[in-house]
Amino acid sequence: MSPDFHRRFQHFKSSKRAIFSLCVIFFMLLASLCAEMITNSSPIVAKLNGKIIAPAYVDYEREQLGQEGAGIVDYRELKDQFEWAIWPPLKWDPLEIDSEQSEYLTSPNSLHLMGTDSAGRDVFARLLYGTRISFLFGIAFWLITYIVGIVIGLFTGFMGGNIDLYGQRLIEIFQSTPSFPLLLFIVSVVTPSPAVLALFLCLFGWTGIAQYMRLEALRNRNLTFTEAAVSLGAGRSRLLFTHILPNSLVPIITFSPTAVISGIYSLASLDLLGFGVPPPTPSWGELLDQARANYQVAWWLAVFPSFFLFTTILCLNFVGEAVRKAFDPRA
């Protein structure tokens, strides 16, 4: 570990608020990745007819498990046939409708910790599985936009001349293109999915990072360490990837938490407006859309998704603030 990195890491650790926020983010991400082990209508692992099965992670046909007819396997019917089974602590699948409730919109109770939505599905299960989609979407948005933006910005800033000029015009074209009408066209032609939405947002999200990276490359290529590397015989590729790139990433890293926030917030906004992931995919924005339609009778549909979204954005902001201070050369 270099002394400079150690100094920055120690500065980051000195912020208790950032460390606590980072722990909250990791806990939410880990819980969402293990959602099948927390709330599910299927056992995590079980033994049936001498065979070990993992229904929480593998889809089985009904005839494979000795059930007749078509449709989804009801593992509760097989409960007495299992030699042994390990069930999640909560029994609700995010897509499962509780038909035993007298009405679909049910307030929080012992069966449904955060109530049910307008279709009778468990809100906590949908929030937990929606957390996974939100975090993975935000991380994918961050990675794709940064990779594209860093490559284009670094190359145009380093090369200069006509390449830099054409790169600037390309950025201006994407920045001036109205994205919302294009989104309406895409969702009318292609069924929206997290992958499609991530690619669409990344199509316009890389330009800001590209401009920052271009400026860093322009600045670093004229500094003393670059001239020294050239005088020692460093080739163009070595100069670019060994000297300019590492010294250009510091200000870019500080924007990373903000990029993840942007991805998560964009997905929630699109879901709220009805242009996000298709139903019945669980998502925070979809629950907020239900809250908007049922705000007079279902307060829990607004409170719990808003709390998840607010907590995530707040914690990522605290982490981002600490990262910026840690990388501040004046610190």
N, C-alpha and C positions, 0 to 999 in steps of 0.2 A: 504494500500500500504506500503510495507516494505521500510525502509530507503535506503537499497541497490538498490532496483528496482527504487525508486524515483530518486536516484542519477544518475542511468543509463539513465532513461527517460529524465531527464533534460539535460544530456550531449548530448543525441540524438537530442533534440529540439534545442540545440544551433547551430546545423548545418543547416543553412538556405537552403543550396543546397540540403540537404537530404529531408527536409520538402517539398520544392518545387517539387522535384522528386517524392516524395510519393504522392503528390496531383495530379501530372500528371498521375501516374500509376492508382490511384483510378478513375480519370476522364475517362481514356481510358477504364478501366474495366466496369465502370458504363454505359458509352455510348454503349459499345458492348452488355451488358446485356439488354439494352433498345433499341437495334437496330431496332426491329419491329416498335417502335414508332417514329423512326427517318427517315428511308427510307424503303418503302414497297409499293408494288402495291395493297395492300389490306387496307381497312380502319381499324383503331384500334378498333373501336366499331361503330355499326350502328343499325338502327331500320328498319326492312323490314317486311312488312305484319303483323305489330303489335308485332313482336318479336325482342328482343335485341340479336344481334349476335356480335361475336368478331373474325372476319376473320383473323386478324393478328396473332392470337394464336390458333385458332381452324380450322381444315380442314373440309370444308363442301362439300357434293356431289352436283353436278349441279342440280339434281332433287329436292334437299331440298330447293333450292333457286329459283326454277321455270325456270331453263335453260334446254334446250334440248341437247341431244347428250352426248358423253363421253369426258373426258378430264378435264383440270383444270378450275376452275371457273374464269371467267373474271369479276372482280368486277367493272371495268370501264364501262362495258355494263349495269350494274345495278345501275349506279350512279343516274340516273333520277328516279329510283324506290324507292330509300331510302327515308324514311320520314325525317331522319337526319343521318348524318355520320360524324365521326371525322377521318380525314385523316392525315397521317404523312406529315411533311413538304416537304420531298423528295419522289418521286413516284416510285422509282425503286427497284425492288426485285433483290437480288444477282444472281438469276438464270434466270432472264428475259432478253430476247434478244430484243433490240430495232430495230425492222424491218423497222422503218421509216427513219433510217439513210442511206445515200447513200453508205456508206462503213462501215464495222465493226469496224476497228481501227479508232476511232475518237478522236482528241485531246480535252483537256478540253474546255468546253463551258458552256453556261448558263443552258443547259439541263443536262449535265453530268459534274459535277464539277471537276472530275479528269479524264475525258475521258472514253473511252470504251476499252474493251480488244479485243482479236482477234476473239471472238465469238459475239461481239456486246453487251456485258453485262457491266453494270455500274461499274467502278473501285472503286469508293468510297463505294458503297454498298458491294462489295466483300471484300474490306479492312475492313470495319466495322464488318461484320459478321465473317470474318477471324480473327479479333482481339479477338473475343469471344472464338473461337476454340483454338487459340494460348495460351491465358491466362489460360483457363480451363485445357488445356493439360499440361502447365507448372506447375500449382498448383497440378494437379493430380500426375504428375511425382514426384514432391517434396514430397507430402504426402506419397505415396506408398513406395518410396525408403527410406524415413526416418523412417517410421514405421517398415519396414522389417529390415533395417540396425540397428536401435536402439534395437529392440528385440533380434536379433541374437548376436550383439556385446555385449550388456549388459549381456545376459545370459552366453555366453562363457567366457567373462572376469571375471564375478563374480564367476562362478563355478570352472574355472581353470582345471588343470589336463587333462584327456583324452578328456573331452568335449571341452575344449579350443583347444586342438590339432586337433580334428576332425573339429571344426569350422574353424580353419585356413586353413586346407586342402580344405574345401568346398569353402572358399573365393578364394583360389588359382585356383581351377578348373574353377570358373566362370570368373576370371580375365584372364585366359589363353585361354579361348574359343574364337575363332574368331567369332565376332558377325555379320559382314557383310555377309559372305556366308550363315549364318543361316537366316538372314533377307531376302536374295534372295529366299531361300527355302520357307519361310513363306508366302511372298507376291505371290508366284507362286501357293500356295495351298489355302490360305485364302484371301478373299477380304480385303485389308487393310482398317482400319477405325481408328479414333482417339483412341478408346478403345484398339484395337489390338496393335497399335503402342506404346501406353503408357505402356501396359503390357510387350511388348517386350523390350523396353528401360529400364523399371524397373527391368527386369530380370538380367541385367548386371550393373545397376546403384546403387544398394544398397551396394556394397562391400566396397566402400571408407568410407561411413558413419559407416559401421559395424566395420571397423578397428579403426576409431577414438573412437567409443563408447567402444570398447573392451579395448583400452588403458586407457580411463577415468575410466572404472570400475575397472581395475587392480590397478590403482593409488589410487582411493578412498577407496577401500576395505581394504587398509593397513594404512589408516590415523587414527588419534586419535579419531575423532568423530565416526568412525565405531567401533573401539574397545570399546569406551564408551557405544555405543548402545548395543553391544553384552554383555557387563558386566551387563547391566541393564535388560537383559533377552529378548531382541528383537529377534523375530524369523527370519527365513531366508527370508520369503516374506516381512515382515515389513522392514527388513534391506535393501532389494533390492529396494522396491518401495518408501519407505519413506525417506531413507537417501542417498543411492548411486545414484539412478536415478536422483533426482532433482539436485544434485551436479555435475552430469556428462553432463547435457544438455547445460550448458552455452557455451562451445566452439562449440557445434553442432548448436545452434541457429544462430551463426554468419555466418554459411555457407548456411543458408536457401535462401537468395536472389540469391546466385550463383546457387543453385539447380534449382530454377525457370527459371533462364536464360538458363541453360543447356537444360531444357525441351523445351522451346520455340525455341531455336536455333536448336536443333535436329530435331524438327518437320519441321521447315522451310527448313533445309538442305535436309531432306528426300523428301519433296515436290518438291524441286528444282531438285533433281535427278530422280524424277518420281517414288519413292517408298513410297510416303506419302499417304494422304487421297485420295480416288478415286474421279475423276471428276464426276459431276461439283461442288463438295464441295468447297466453297470459302476458300482460304488460302493465306497467304503471299508468301510462297514458290512457289505456282502454278503461281502466277502473275509474280514472278521473272523468272520463267522458260519461260513464254511467252515473257518477256523482252529480254531474251537471244536469242530467236528465231527471235525477231523483233526489235533488238536494233538500226537498222539504220532508222526506220520509226516511232517508238513509244517510245520516251524518257520517257513519263509519266509512262509507265509500269515498268520502273526501278527506277525512282525517288521517287514516292509516297510509294510503298512497302518498299523500302530501308529506307526511312525516318521513317516509322512506326517501322520497326525492329530496326533501330539504336537508335531511341528515347527510346524505351522500354528497350533495353539492357543498354543504358547509364544511365537511371534513376534508374534501379534496381542495377546497379553497385554503384551509389552514395549512395543509401539506404544501400546497404550491407557494404560499407566503413564506414558509420556512425554507423551502428550496431556494427561492429567490434571494433571501437574506444570506443563506449559506454560500451561494455562488457570487455574492456581491464582493468585488475586489476591495471595497472599503471596510468590509467586516473584519 
